[in-house]
Amino acid sequence: MSDNKLFVVSTSTMASVSTSIMGADMSMIPARYVLVAMMLNALSSLIIATIMAPVKKEEDEEFNIKDIPQAD
């Protein structure tokens, strides 16, 4: 995985992994607003991360799910 793709994935993950804060917010305001805000946060972080570190398609970067080792 290229550095740019790793950055985009990491940024998106960190932006959407705030479950404890989301639970605290749901006790203060209605849950539907918190859930919409979380989705918008994840989407906007993906957009900003892609702008900061654009991902270029490489020909040899194809993943075959059958080649990935599975844990027993």
C-alpha positions as CSV (number, residue, x, y, z in Angstrom):
1,M,0.0,0.0,0.0
2,S,1.4,3.4,-0.9
3,D,2.0,6.1,1.7
4,N,-0.7,8.2,0.3
5,K,-3.3,5.5,0.5
6,L,-2.2,4.6,4.0
7,F,-2.6,8.3,5.0
8,V,-6.1,8.5,3.6
9,V,-7.1,5.3,5.3
10,S,-5.6,6.3,8.6
11,T,-7.1,9.8,8.6
12,S,-10.6,8.4,7.7
13,T,-10.3,5.8,10.5
14,M,-9.2,8.3,13.1
15,A,-12.0,10.7,12.2
16,S,-14.7,8.1,12.5
17,V,-13.4,6.2,15.6
18,S,-14.8,8.4,18.3
19,T,-17.4,6.1,19.7
20,S,-17.0,7.2,23.3
21,I,-17.5,10.8,22.4
22,M,-20.5,9.9,20.2
23,G,-22.0,8.1,23.2
24,A,-21.5,11.1,25.4
25,D,-23.0,13.4,22.8
26,M,-26.1,11.2,22.4
27,S,-26.9,11.8,26.1
28,M,-26.9,15.6,25.4
29,I,-28.6,16.0,22.0
30,P,-30.9,13.7,20.0
31,A,-29.1,10.7,18.5
32,R,-30.1,11.4,14.9
33,Y,-28.1,14.6,14.9
34,V,-25.0,12.9,16.3
35,L,-25.2,10.0,13.8
36,V,-25.6,12.4,10.9
37,A,-22.6,14.5,12.2
38,M,-20.5,11.3,12.4
39,M,-21.2,10.4,8.8
40,L,-20.4,13.9,7.6
41,N,-17.2,13.9,9.7
42,A,-16.1,10.6,8.1
43,L,-16.9,11.9,4.6
44,S,-15.2,15.2,5.0
45,S,-12.1,13.7,6.4
46,L,-11.9,11.3,3.4
47,I,-12.2,14.3,1.1
48,I,-9.6,16.4,2.9
49,A,-7.2,13.5,3.2
50,T,-7.5,12.7,-0.5
51,I,-6.9,16.4,-1.4
52,M,-3.8,16.5,0.9
53,A,-2.4,13.2,-0.4
54,P,-3.8,12.3,-3.8
55,V,-3.8,8.6,-4.7
56,K,-2.5,7.6,-8.1
57,K,-3.6,4.4,-9.6
58,E,-0.8,2.0,-10.2
59,E,-1.1,-0.9,-12.7
60,D,0.5,-3.5,-10.4
61,E,-1.6,-2.7,-7.4
62,E,-4.4,-5.3,-7.6
63,F,-5.5,-7.4,-4.7
64,N,-6.9,-10.8,-5.0
65,I,-9.0,-11.8,-1.9
66,K,-8.0,-15.5,-2.4
67,D,-4.3,-14.6,-1.9
68,I,-4.8,-13.1,1.6
69,P,-4.0,-15.5,4.4
70,Q,-6.8,-16.2,6.7
71,A,-6.6,-16.7,10.5
72,D,-7.8,-20.0,11.9
